[in-house]
Amino acid sequence: MKKIAGLLAMALPTPKAVLFIGVPSGEAELADGRRVALPLVKGAPSYDPAAIPNARRIHLPKVPAKLDIG
């Protein structure tokens, strides 16, 4: 988001975590190719950039019904 916003990037909040609602599980692919399971929060996989800083991709078994950005 911040890359696209340019100068307005300062006004955008930095998300702390993203919950993938409606998905049973998920994995983060790390820079070295390893995959780690995403932790479940409130029954949904959660990605926190601070907890997994070297994640390159997020793999989910299906499209989430909703994203909860917190």
C-alpha positions in Angstrom: 0.0 0.0 0.0 2.7 2.5 1.0 4.6 1.9 -2.2 1.6 2.9 -4.3 0.6 5.8 -2.2 3.9 7.7 -2.6 4.0 10.9 -0.5 0.6 10.0 1.1 2.3 6.9 2.6 2.9 8.7 5.9 -0.8 9.0 6.5 -1.4 5.2 6.0 -1.5 3.1 9.2 1.0 0.2 9.4 -1.0 -3.0 9.8 0.1 -5.1 12.8 -1.5 -8.4 11.6 -3.9 -9.8 9.0 -6.4 -12.5 9.8 -7.6 -14.6 6.9 -11.3 -15.3 7.8 -12.9 -18.4 6.3 -9.6 -20.2 5.7 -8.7 -23.3 7.8 -4.9 -22.9 7.6 -2.0 -21.1 5.9 1.7 -21.1 5.4 4.3 -18.3 5.0 7.1 -19.0 2.5 10.4 -17.6 3.8 13.2 -16.1 1.8 15.2 -19.4 1.9 12.3 -21.4 0.5 11.2 -23.0 3.8 7.5 -22.8 4.7 6.2 -22.2 8.2 2.6 -22.6 9.4 0.7 -19.4 10.2 -0.5 -19.2 13.8 -4.3 -19.4 14.4 -5.9 -16.4 16.1 -9.7 -16.6 16.7 -9.8 -19.8 14.5 -8.2 -18.1 11.5 -4.6 -18.0 10.2 -2.8 -14.8 11.1 0.1 -13.1 9.5 2.1 -10.7 11.6 5.0 -9.0 9.7 6.9 -8.4 12.9 6.8 -12.1 13.9 7.8 -13.4 10.4 9.9 -10.6 8.9 11.5 -12.6 6.1 8.2 -14.0 4.5 8.1 -13.7 0.8 4.7 -15.2 0.1 1.6 -16.4 1.9 0.0 -19.7 0.8 -3.6 -20.4 1.6 -5.7 -23.5 0.6 -8.6 -21.3 -0.7 -9.5 -17.6 -1.1 -10.4 -16.0 2.3 -14.0 -14.8 2.7 -12.7 -11.7 4.5 -9.5 -10.0 5.6 -9.3 -8.6 9.1 -6.5 -6.0 9.1 -5.6 -5.0 12.6 
